[in-house]
Amino acid sequence: MSDNSTIKAVGSLRLKKGADRRLRSGHLWIYSNEVDVATTPLKTLSAGSEVVVEDATGKFVAMAVVNPASLICARLYSREKNSYLGQSLIVNRLKQALQFRESYFSKPFYRAFFGDSDLLPGLVVDRFGDYLSVQLTTAAIDQRRDDVIAALDEVFSPKGIVFRNQGPFRQMEGLPESVEVAAGDIPELVELEENNTRFLAPVMTGQKTGWFYDHRINRQQLQKLSKDKTVLDVYSYVGGWGVQAAAAGANSVTCVDVSGDALDLAQQNAELNDYKGQFSCLQGKAIDIMKSLIDAGQTFDVVVLDPPAFIKRKKDQRQGEKAYHQANQLALRLLALGGTLISASCSMHLPQQILMDVVKTAAAHRHRQLQVFSMGGQGPDHPIHPAIPETNYLKAIFARDIQS
C-alpha cells in the first residue's frame, strides 16, 4: 500500500489573533470562527486536505487536516513541520497506542485506538483478538482508508477488519454512513473476554463497534457486589453488566433492553459462562419495563442503570437531564432496602456533578438515604486528553441504600 507522505500540504490556515493560545496549550481542534478567513479563506480548502496552521503573525503552530463544512474546521495531527498524514504516521501512532494497551492488558480485547486521546483525530479501533472493528469519523481519515487498512495490517496482522462508519460524528463531517468488511473475513459474532467473563459481540450488526469496552473497570466493581444478589441490568444491550454479575455469582439476573436480538445474545452470553442461576430477559422500553416491575412489587439487590447518551448535543441538555431524573427515580423504586444503585452516563455534556445531583434528587424524592462509595470513569484503553474535556465522557456512581 502506498504512503501519501510525499503529498505536500495544499495550503495554510491563518488563525485570528490569540486563537493559537488554546492550541499551544494542547488542544487539537480549530473552530471556523477562529480562522482569519480574509487571509486564508476556508472555502478554498478541500475537505480532508493537509494544511500548515499559522498564528496571526504567520508563525508555524502545527499541521492539521481541514473540513471547511464542519464547525470544527480543522484538527491537528502533528506539531512537527512537514509531517504528513499517511501510512507511516498512522503506523507510528498505532504502535504507540498498542504498546500501552499491551503493557496494561494481558489479553487482546480492548479499545486499541481512541482518536484524539491517541493523537489521531477521527480513528477509533476496537480489538477483538484477531478482529478489528473500526470507525472513521472525519473526512481526512475517511479519505485515507487505504492507508488505515495498510497500517492496521502492519501493526495487528488481523484476520478481518470491519468499518462501522455510522453515527453523528460522520454526519457532522458530511460523510455517508455504512458498514462494510474492509479486509479479510469478519464473523457475525466475535468472542471477547472482559474481567474473566466471556462474551460474543455482534460487530457487524450491533451498536457502535459492537461492544462497549469503556465500562470494564466499573463492571469489575459490579462483580465485587454481585455474589448471592438479585441484579437488574437496565439498558443491558448484550449483557455486559448482567452477565458479569452472573459470572460473579449472582442468584438471579434480569436484563432489560428494547432489542430482542440483543437480549437473545445476552442469554447466549450467560450460557457461554455456564451460569446456573436464574437469567431472564425483558424486552421493551426501559421506562415502561421498570414501571411494570414496580407495579408487580419487584425489587432487586443491585440495579444497574447504564442508558445511551440522553444528551447528544448541548441543546438537548434540559430534556436529557429530565430523562436521567426519571430513570433514576424509577431505579430507586426498584432498589431493595440496603441495595446498591449503579447509575451511569456516557453523555459528555453531563458533568459528573450533575449526575450526582440527579442521584441525590432521586433519593430525596423517594425518601431514601444513599451513601456513595465509589465513582468510576472510563477504562485505561479510553484515555483522556487533558486539553479536550470531551474525551472525558464516561461516569458511574455507586451508591448503597442505608437506613437512617
C-alpha positions as CSV (number, residue, x, y, z in Angstrom):
1,M,0.0,0.0,0.0
2,S,1.4,3.4,-1.0
3,D,2.2,6.0,1.7
4,N,0.9,9.5,1.0
5,S,3.7,11.1,3.0
6,T,5.1,12.6,-0.3
7,I,1.9,14.7,-0.6
8,K,2.7,18.3,0.3
9,A,0.3,20.5,2.3
10,V,-2.1,22.2,-0.1
11,G,-2.1,25.5,1.8
12,S,-2.0,27.3,5.0
13,L,-4.6,28.1,7.7
14,R,-4.1,31.5,9.3
15,L,-5.6,32.0,12.8
16,K,-7.0,35.1,14.3
17,K,-5.0,36.9,17.0
18,G,-4.9,34.8,20.2
19,A,-6.6,31.8,18.6
20,D,-3.3,29.8,18.7
21,R,-3.2,30.0,22.6
22,R,-5.5,27.1,23.1
23,L,-3.7,25.0,20.5
24,R,-0.3,25.7,22.1
25,S,-1.7,24.5,25.4
26,G,-2.5,21.2,23.9
27,H,-5.9,21.3,22.2
28,L,-6.3,19.7,18.8
29,W,-9.4,21.4,17.4
30,I,-9.8,24.6,15.4
31,Y,-13.2,26.2,15.1
32,S,-14.3,28.0,12.0
33,N,-14.7,31.3,13.9
34,E,-11.0,31.2,14.9
35,V,-9.7,31.3,11.3
36,D,-8.6,34.5,9.6
37,V,-10.7,33.9,6.5
38,A,-9.6,37.1,4.9
39,T,-6.1,35.8,4.7
40,T,-6.9,32.1,4.2
41,P,-10.5,31.6,3.0
42,L,-11.8,28.3,4.2
43,K,-13.9,27.8,1.1
44,T,-10.7,27.5,-1.0
45,L,-9.6,24.4,1.0
46,S,-10.8,20.9,0.2
47,A,-12.2,18.6,2.9
48,G,-9.5,16.2,4.2
49,S,-6.5,18.1,2.9
50,E,-3.5,18.9,5.0
51,V,-2.5,22.5,5.9
52,V,0.1,24.3,7.8
53,V,-1.5,26.1,10.8
54,E,-0.1,29.6,11.4
55,D,-0.7,32.1,14.1
56,A,-1.8,35.6,13.4
57,T,1.8,36.7,12.6
58,G,2.4,33.8,10.2
59,K,4.5,31.6,12.6
60,F,4.1,27.8,12.5
61,V,1.8,26.3,15.0
62,A,1.1,22.7,13.8
63,M,0.0,20.5,10.9
64,A,-3.7,19.9,10.6
65,V,-6.4,18.4,8.3
66,V,-9.4,20.5,7.3
67,N,-13.1,20.2,6.7
68,P,-14.5,23.7,5.8
69,A,-18.1,22.4,6.1
70,S,-17.7,21.4,9.8
71,L,-17.9,23.7,12.8
72,I,-14.6,22.0,13.9
73,C,-13.0,23.1,10.6
74,A,-9.5,21.7,11.3
75,R,-7.9,19.1,13.5
76,L,-4.3,19.0,14.5
77,Y,-2.4,15.7,13.9
78,S,1.3,16.8,14.3
79,R,3.4,19.5,15.9
80,E,6.2,18.8,13.5
81,K,6.7,20.8,10.4
82,N,6.5,18.9,7.1
83,S,4.8,15.9,8.8
84,Y,2.1,14.5,6.6
85,L,-0.8,12.2,7.4
86,G,-0.1,8.9,5.7
87,Q,0.5,5.3,6.4
88,S,3.8,5.8,8.2
89,L,2.4,8.3,10.7
90,I,-0.7,6.2,11.3
91,V,1.6,3.1,11.9
92,N,3.6,5.1,14.5
93,R,0.5,6.3,16.3
94,L,-1.0,2.8,16.3
95,K,2.2,1.3,17.7
96,Q,2.5,3.8,20.4
97,A,-1.1,3.2,21.5
98,L,-0.7,-0.6,21.2
99,Q,2.4,-0.6,23.4
100,F,0.5,0.9,26.2
101,R,-2.5,-1.4,25.8
102,E,-0.3,-4.5,25.8
103,S,1.5,-3.3,29.0
104,Y,-1.9,-2.9,30.7
105,F,-3.9,-5.8,29.4
106,S,-2.9,-9.5,29.3
107,K,-5.3,-10.4,26.5
108,P,-6.1,-8.7,23.2
109,F,-9.5,-7.3,24.0
110,Y,-9.7,-3.6,24.3
111,R,-10.1,-0.3,22.6
112,A,-6.8,-0.3,20.7
113,F,-7.0,3.4,19.5
114,F,-9.1,6.2,20.8
115,G,-9.0,9.1,18.3
116,D,-7.9,12.5,19.8
117,S,-6.6,10.9,23.0
118,D,-4.2,8.8,21.0
119,L,-3.3,11.9,18.9
120,L,-5.0,11.0,15.7
121,P,-8.5,12.5,15.5
122,G,-11.1,10.5,13.6
123,L,-9.8,7.0,14.1
124,V,-11.3,4.6,16.6
125,V,-10.3,0.9,16.7
126,D,-11.7,-1.8,19.0
127,R,-9.8,-5.1,19.1
128,F,-11.4,-8.5,19.5
129,G,-8.4,-10.8,19.3
130,D,-7.8,-11.3,15.6
131,Y,-10.6,-9.0,14.5
132,L,-10.8,-5.2,14.4
133,S,-13.9,-3.1,14.4
134,V,-13.0,0.4,13.2
135,Q,-14.7,3.8,13.0
136,L,-13.5,6.5,10.6
137,T,-15.2,9.7,11.8
138,T,-13.5,12.5,9.9
139,A,-13.2,13.4,6.2
140,A,-9.4,13.2,6.4
141,I,-9.3,9.7,7.9
142,D,-12.1,8.5,5.7
143,Q,-10.2,9.7,2.6
144,R,-7.1,7.8,3.8
145,R,-8.9,4.5,4.4
146,D,-6.4,2.5,2.3
147,D,-3.5,3.9,4.5
148,V,-5.5,3.0,7.6
149,I,-6.1,-0.6,6.4
150,A,-2.4,-1.0,5.5
151,A,-1.3,0.4,8.9
152,L,-3.7,-1.8,10.8
153,D,-2.5,-4.8,8.8
154,E,1.1,-3.9,9.6
155,V,0.6,-3.4,13.3
156,F,-2.0,-6.0,14.2
157,S,-2.0,-8.6,11.3
158,P,-5.7,-9.1,11.8
159,K,-7.9,-11.8,10.2
160,G,-10.5,-9.3,9.4
161,I,-11.3,-5.6,9.6
162,V,-14.8,-4.1,9.6
163,F,-15.6,-0.4,9.2
164,R,-18.5,0.6,11.3
165,N,-18.9,4.0,9.7
166,Q,-22.1,5.2,11.4
167,G,-23.1,7.8,13.8
168,P,-23.4,11.6,14.5
169,F,-19.7,12.3,14.0
170,R,-19.7,11.2,10.4
171,Q,-22.9,13.2,9.9
172,M,-21.2,16.3,11.3
173,E,-18.4,15.8,8.8
174,G,-20.9,15.3,5.9
175,L,-19.9,11.7,5.4
176,P,-22.2,8.8,4.3
177,E,-22.9,6.0,6.7
178,S,-22.1,2.4,6.0
179,V,-21.0,-0.9,7.5
180,E,-18.5,-2.9,5.4
181,V,-15.8,-5.5,5.7
182,A,-12.7,-3.7,4.7
183,A,-10.3,-6.6,4.8
184,G,-10.3,-10.3,5.4
185,D,-13.4,-12.0,6.8
186,I,-15.5,-11.0,9.8
187,P,-17.9,-13.4,11.5
188,E,-21.3,-12.1,12.6
189,L,-20.2,-12.7,16.2
190,V,-16.7,-12.4,17.6
191,E,-15.6,-13.5,21.0
192,L,-14.0,-11.4,23.7
193,E,-13.1,-11.7,27.3
194,E,-13.6,-9.0,29.9
195,N,-13.0,-9.4,33.7
196,N,-12.7,-13.2,33.3
197,T,-16.1,-13.3,31.6
198,R,-16.6,-14.5,28.0
199,F,-18.9,-12.7,25.5
200,L,-20.0,-12.9,21.9
201,A,-20.3,-9.4,20.4
202,P,-22.2,-8.6,17.2
203,V,-19.6,-6.4,15.4
204,M,-21.5,-6.4,12.1
205,T,-24.9,-5.5,13.4
206,G,-24.6,-4.3,17.0
207,Q,-24.3,-0.8,18.5
208,K,-21.3,1.4,17.7
209,T,-18.3,-1.0,17.2
210,G,-20.3,-4.0,18.6
211,W,-19.2,-3.7,22.2
212,F,-18.5,-1.1,24.9
213,Y,-15.1,-1.6,26.5
214,D,-15.2,1.7,28.3
215,H,-17.1,0.4,31.4
216,R,-14.8,-2.5,32.0
217,I,-13.4,-1.1,35.4
218,N,-16.9,-0.3,36.6
219,R,-18.2,-3.8,35.6
220,Q,-15.3,-5.2,37.6
221,Q,-16.5,-3.2,40.5
222,L,-20.0,-4.7,40.0
223,Q,-18.6,-8.2,40.2
224,K,-17.5,-7.5,43.8
225,L,-21.1,-6.6,44.7
226,S,-22.9,-9.4,43.0
227,K,-22.4,-12.7,44.8
228,D,-25.7,-14.1,46.0
229,K,-27.6,-11.0,44.9
230,T,-30.5,-10.3,42.6
231,V,-29.4,-8.0,39.8
232,L,-31.3,-5.8,37.4
233,D,-29.4,-4.6,34.3
234,V,-31.4,-1.8,32.6
235,Y,-30.4,-0.9,29.0
236,S,-28.5,-4.1,29.0
237,Y,-27.6,-4.5,25.3
238,V,-25.9,-7.9,25.1
239,G,-25.5,-8.3,28.9
240,G,-22.2,-6.5,29.5
241,W,-23.2,-5.8,33.1
242,G,-25.7,-8.5,33.8
243,V,-23.6,-11.4,32.5
244,Q,-20.6,-10.3,34.5
245,A,-22.8,-10.2,37.6
246,A,-23.9,-13.7,36.8
247,A,-20.3,-14.9,36.4
248,A,-19.5,-13.4,39.8
249,G,-22.2,-15.5,41.5
250,A,-25.4,-13.5,41.4
251,N,-28.5,-15.5,42.4
252,S,-30.6,-14.1,39.6
253,V,-30.1,-11.6,36.8
254,T,-32.7,-9.7,34.8
255,C,-31.8,-7.9,31.6
256,V,-33.9,-5.1,30.1
257,D,-33.5,-3.9,26.6
258,V,-35.6,-2.7,23.7
259,S,-33.8,-5.0,21.2
260,G,-34.8,-8.6,21.1
261,D,-31.7,-9.6,19.2
262,A,-29.5,-8.0,21.9
263,L,-31.4,-9.9,24.7
264,D,-31.1,-13.2,22.8
265,L,-27.3,-12.6,22.7
266,A,-27.3,-11.7,26.4
267,Q,-29.0,-15.1,27.1
268,Q,-26.4,-16.8,24.9
269,N,-23.6,-15.0,26.8
270,A,-24.9,-16.2,30.1
271,E,-24.9,-19.7,28.8
272,L,-21.4,-19.2,27.4
273,N,-20.3,-18.7,31.0
274,D,-22.2,-21.7,32.3
275,Y,-24.5,-19.6,34.5
276,K,-26.7,-21.9,36.6
277,G,-28.8,-19.2,38.3
278,Q,-32.0,-17.5,37.0
279,F,-31.3,-15.4,33.9
280,S,-34.3,-13.6,32.5
281,C,-34.7,-11.0,29.7
282,L,-37.5,-8.4,29.4
283,Q,-37.9,-6.7,26.0
284,G,-39.3,-3.2,25.7
285,K,-38.6,0.4,26.5
286,A,-36.7,0.7,29.7
287,I,-39.1,3.2,31.4
288,D,-42.1,1.0,30.6
289,I,-40.4,-2.2,31.8
290,M,-39.3,-0.5,35.1
291,K,-42.8,0.8,35.7
292,S,-44.3,-2.7,35.1
293,L,-41.7,-4.2,37.6
294,I,-42.7,-1.6,40.1
295,D,-46.4,-2.4,39.6
296,A,-45.5,-6.1,40.2
297,G,-43.9,-5.2,43.5
298,Q,-40.4,-6.5,42.5
299,T,-37.2,-5.2,44.0
300,F,-33.5,-6.0,43.4
301,D,-30.4,-6.0,45.5
302,V,-28.4,-4.3,42.7
303,V,-29.8,-2.1,40.0
304,V,-27.6,-1.1,37.1
305,L,-28.7,1.9,35.1
306,D,-26.5,2.4,32.0
307,P,-28.6,4.3,29.4
308,P,-27.5,5.5,26.0
309,A,-26.5,9.2,25.8
310,F,-29.6,11.2,26.6
311,I,-27.7,14.4,25.8
312,K,-26.1,14.1,22.4
313,R,-26.0,17.9,21.8
314,K,-25.9,20.9,24.2
315,K,-29.4,21.9,23.1
316,D,-30.6,18.5,24.4
317,Q,-29.4,19.4,27.9
318,R,-32.7,20.2,29.6
319,Q,-34.6,17.3,28.1
320,G,-31.7,14.9,28.7
321,E,-31.4,15.8,32.4
322,K,-35.1,15.2,32.7
323,A,-34.7,11.7,31.3
324,Y,-31.9,10.9,33.7
325,H,-34.0,12.1,36.6
326,Q,-37.0,9.9,35.5
327,A,-34.8,6.8,35.0
328,N,-33.0,7.2,38.4
329,Q,-36.2,7.7,40.3
330,L,-37.7,4.5,38.8
331,A,-34.5,2.7,39.5
332,L,-34.6,3.6,43.2
333,R,-38.2,2.4,43.4
334,L,-36.8,-1.0,42.3
335,L,-33.9,-1.0,44.7
336,A,-34.3,-3.2,47.7
337,L,-33.5,-1.8,51.2
338,G,-29.8,-2.0,51.7
339,G,-29.3,-2.5,48.0
340,T,-26.8,-0.8,45.6
341,L,-27.6,1.5,42.7
342,I,-25.1,1.9,39.9
343,S,-26.1,5.0,37.9
344,A,-24.0,5.7,34.7
345,S,-23.9,8.2,31.9
346,C,-22.0,8.3,28.6
347,S,-23.2,11.8,27.8
348,M,-20.1,14.0,27.5
349,H,-22.4,17.0,28.1
350,L,-23.5,15.7,31.5
351,P,-20.8,16.5,34.1
352,Q,-20.2,14.1,36.9
353,Q,-21.5,16.6,39.5
354,I,-24.8,16.9,37.6
355,L,-25.2,13.1,37.6
356,M,-24.5,13.2,41.3
357,D,-27.2,15.8,41.7
358,V,-29.6,13.5,39.7
359,V,-28.9,10.7,42.1
360,K,-29.3,13.0,45.1
361,T,-32.6,14.4,43.9
362,A,-33.9,11.0,43.1
363,A,-33.1,9.7,46.6
364,A,-34.7,12.7,48.2
365,H,-37.8,12.3,46.1
366,R,-38.1,8.6,47.2
367,H,-37.2,9.4,50.8
368,R,-34.1,7.1,50.5
369,Q,-30.8,7.7,52.2
370,L,-27.9,6.9,49.8
371,Q,-24.2,6.6,50.5
372,V,-21.9,7.0,47.5
373,F,-18.9,4.7,48.0
374,S,-17.3,4.8,44.5
375,M,-17.2,7.0,41.4
376,G,-16.0,5.4,38.2
377,G,-15.0,6.6,34.8
378,Q,-13.8,5.1,31.6
379,G,-11.1,2.4,31.4
380,P,-7.4,2.9,30.6
381,D,-8.0,1.9,27.0
382,H,-10.1,5.1,26.7
383,P,-7.5,7.6,27.9
384,I,-8.5,11.2,28.5
385,H,-6.8,14.1,26.6
386,P,-6.2,16.7,29.3
387,A,-6.8,19.6,26.9
388,I,-10.0,18.1,25.4
389,P,-12.8,17.8,28.0
390,E,-15.0,16.0,25.5
391,T,-12.7,12.9,25.8
392,N,-13.7,12.6,29.5
393,Y,-17.2,11.5,28.9
394,L,-18.0,8.4,31.0
395,K,-19.1,8.4,34.6
396,A,-20.6,5.9,37.0
397,I,-21.9,6.4,40.6
398,F,-22.0,3.5,43.0
399,A,-24.4,4.3,45.9
400,R,-25.8,2.0,48.6
401,D,-29.1,2.4,50.4
402,I,-28.6,2.9,54.1
403,Q,-31.2,3.2,56.9
404,S,-31.4,6.5,58.8
